[in-house]
Amino acid sequence: MAASYKKLWKLLIDKEMKKEDLRKAAGITTTAMAKLGKNEDVNTSVLLKICNVLQCDISDIMEVVGD
């Protein structure tokens, strides 16, 4: 099983927000942002910070997909 953050990228497009804007607003590192871009595992606190900024639930930004 793996994480997919396609929902996050679609949400950013819908909100007309750039990745860098989200990174700064959520206070996350460039490393964490790069991991999201590669669908790699990130700390739950990173996901919660993103959800806080976007005012959404974790299921709105990620999903678990089969390998």
Backbone bond lengths (Angstrom), bond angles and torsions (degrees), N, CA, C in turn:
res aa  C-N    CA-C-N  psi(-1)  N-CA   C-N-CA  omega(-1)  CA-C   N-CA-C  phi
1 M - - - 1.446 - - 1.526 109.33 -
2 A 1.304 115.32 145.46 1.463 120.18 -178.93 1.525 109.65 -141.63
3 A 1.323 115.05 159.55 1.464 120.81 178.50 1.522 109.56 -90.35
4 S 1.315 115.46 143.50 1.463 121.59 173.73 1.528 107.74 -126.05
5 Y 1.333 115.05 131.97 1.461 120.20 -178.71 1.528 112.01 -109.34
6 K 1.329 116.78 23.76 1.472 120.72 178.80 1.527 111.16 -57.85
7 K 1.314 115.95 -36.63 1.475 119.77 179.12 1.531 111.41 -61.30
8 L 1.327 116.32 -36.94 1.464 120.94 178.86 1.520 110.19 -63.40
9 W 1.329 117.23 -47.35 1.468 120.42 -177.63 1.525 110.94 -64.92
10 K 1.348 117.19 -36.91 1.469 119.74 177.28 1.525 110.31 -66.61
11 L 1.327 116.46 -40.91 1.463 120.89 179.37 1.528 111.03 -62.49
12 L 1.329 116.52 -40.21 1.464 119.73 177.72 1.530 110.88 -63.15
13 I 1.326 116.88 -40.95 1.468 120.48 176.93 1.519 110.00 -61.76
14 D 1.329 116.63 -45.93 1.468 121.22 -179.57 1.529 111.62 -60.90
15 K 1.330 116.25 -35.12 1.465 120.52 -179.28 1.529 112.66 -91.06
16 E 1.351 115.32 4.50 1.467 121.74 -179.06 1.532 110.91 51.79
17 M 1.321 114.58 49.82 1.457 121.69 -177.74 1.527 108.95 -121.38
18 K 1.310 117.00 138.90 1.457 121.94 178.35 1.525 109.84 -88.50
19 K 1.329 115.77 157.04 1.468 120.60 178.79 1.523 110.95 -58.10
20 E 1.316 116.69 -40.60 1.465 120.47 -178.94 1.531 110.84 -65.31
21 D 1.334 116.70 -37.63 1.469 120.36 177.20 1.526 110.34 -62.56
22 L 1.325 116.08 -43.41 1.459 120.57 178.57 1.519 110.42 -64.06
23 R 1.318 116.95 -43.75 1.463 121.23 -179.00 1.520 111.28 -58.19
24 K 1.320 116.13 -45.92 1.461 120.45 -179.97 1.524 111.88 -68.06
25 A 1.327 117.15 -44.49 1.468 121.38 -177.93 1.528 111.30 -64.62
26 A 1.331 116.96 -36.94 1.459 120.78 -178.10 1.523 112.14 -86.16
27 G 1.322 116.42 -14.46 1.464 119.64 -179.76 1.516 112.82 69.42
28 I 1.324 116.83 37.86 1.460 120.46 178.74 1.527 110.15 -105.72
29 T 1.298 116.19 159.76 1.460 121.05 -175.75 1.524 111.75 -79.46
30 T 1.322 114.85 161.93 1.463 119.71 175.67 1.529 110.21 -65.40
31 T 1.322 116.13 -30.83 1.465 120.33 177.85 1.519 110.74 -63.93
32 A 1.326 116.75 -44.98 1.469 120.47 178.60 1.527 110.49 -63.50
33 M 1.318 116.34 -39.23 1.470 120.18 179.08 1.528 110.29 -64.72
34 A 1.325 116.47 -40.39 1.464 120.95 178.69 1.531 110.59 -64.10
35 K 1.328 116.72 -39.86 1.468 120.33 177.64 1.524 111.01 -63.08
36 L 1.321 116.71 -40.32 1.467 120.08 177.01 1.525 110.21 -60.81
37 G 1.321 116.11 -42.02 1.460 120.77 -179.56 1.520 113.37 -64.06
38 K 1.338 115.82 -24.64 1.469 121.21 -179.95 1.529 111.78 -100.68
39 N 1.324 117.23 9.30 1.468 123.02 -177.01 1.522 111.84 55.57
40 E 1.335 116.57 36.44 1.457 121.10 176.77 1.527 109.59 -92.93
41 D 1.319 115.34 165.07 1.465 120.72 179.58 1.532 110.54 -66.81
42 V 1.323 115.00 137.40 1.462 121.45 174.20 1.522 108.18 -129.12
43 N 1.306 115.96 161.68 1.451 122.61 179.66 1.539 109.88 -64.65
44 T 1.300 116.07 144.20 1.457 120.88 178.90 1.527 111.45 -59.01
45 S 1.320 117.14 -33.82 1.464 119.81 179.75 1.528 111.43 -62.25
46 V 1.328 117.34 -33.04 1.470 121.28 176.68 1.527 109.46 -64.22
47 L 1.316 116.45 -46.18 1.467 120.60 -179.99 1.530 111.29 -63.13
48 L 1.326 116.30 -39.45 1.462 119.84 179.62 1.529 111.71 -67.25
49 K 1.332 117.12 -36.77 1.468 120.20 176.28 1.526 110.49 -63.38
50 I 1.325 116.45 -41.52 1.468 120.70 178.66 1.523 109.76 -63.98
51 C 1.325 116.83 -45.36 1.468 120.68 179.17 1.525 111.09 -60.58
52 N 1.307 117.06 -38.43 1.457 121.48 179.14 1.528 110.50 -62.52
53 V 1.328 116.77 -45.89 1.467 121.12 -179.48 1.529 111.37 -65.80
54 L 1.339 115.59 -43.43 1.470 119.71 -176.52 1.528 112.54 -86.19
55 Q 1.329 116.81 -4.61 1.464 123.06 -178.68 1.524 110.99 52.29
56 C 1.330 114.04 58.14 1.457 119.83 -178.45 1.525 109.82 -142.13
57 D 1.307 116.29 177.05 1.446 123.43 177.55 1.530 108.98 -94.39
58 I 1.317 116.70 158.16 1.463 120.24 -178.52 1.532 111.56 -59.42
59 S 1.319 117.58 -32.15 1.469 120.98 179.42 1.532 111.65 -70.10
60 D 1.322 117.51 -13.81 1.468 120.85 177.00 1.528 112.51 -82.26
61 I 1.349 116.82 -12.97 1.473 118.88 -177.35 1.522 113.56 -118.31
62 M 1.336 117.03 -13.45 1.463 118.05 -179.21 1.522 110.63 -149.31
63 E 1.334 114.53 162.71 1.453 120.92 173.16 1.523 108.36 -148.57
64 V 1.299 116.17 158.21 1.447 121.66 177.86 1.516 107.43 -98.78
65 V 1.334 115.57 127.70 1.461 121.46 -177.84 1.524 109.75 -122.26
66 G 1.301 116.78 157.59 1.462 120.89 176.84 1.512 110.72 -72.10
67 D 1.314 116.00 156.86 1.470 120.89 -178.38 1.517 112.76 -67.29
